[in-house]
Amino acid sequence: MLLRYTPTPLRALQALSQTVSAALVHTTTEVHQPAAVAASPAVKPTLSKEFQIYRWNPDEPGKPKYVSYNVDINSCGPMMLDVLFKIKDEQDPSLAFRRSCREGICGSCAMNINGQNNLACLSKVDRDPSKPSKVAPLPHMFVIKDLVVDMSNFYSQYKSIKPYLQKKGVR
């Protein structure tokens, strides 16, 4: 209310605040602009790579086949599991695969990657765009859908084995 009755100090205060804000804008644009440009992350160019993924759905007629997906490997993580997530999220939500811990402990993301059985969460993507990467389910197991295999035989065998070291009297 005091400012209402004294218009001259109000105008002086407004002029002072405009001068200070203009000076701040001027100094921040001059001083900090080159640092902001230098600190901004460089945008990586597109690096498209072909991934051939094994696809089979028991609910649909037809034989299993490999479907090709092109993925920009500069815009996703370095592991094969990251590429599979990118394909599922952006290109084909019907892609089925198992995953759990993302740390190479559980083994649920086991699959055949470029001819070798490996965990997708530990397998790095080959960055050479001239060679397509091939992803298939584990070759010695029955396929349920796409990259998901039937683990019931594995779990029954795992349950049947006994540890090598056991206490006496414990069965």
Protein Blocks (a to p, Z undefined) as FASTA:
>chain_A
ZZmmmmmlmmmmmmmmmmmmmmmmmmmmmmmmmmmmmmpccdddddddddddddddfkbg
cddddddddddfklccfbfklmmmmmmmmmmmmbccddfklnomnommgcceehiacdfk
lmccdfbfkbccdddddfkbccfbhjbccfklmmmmmmmpccfbdcehiZZ
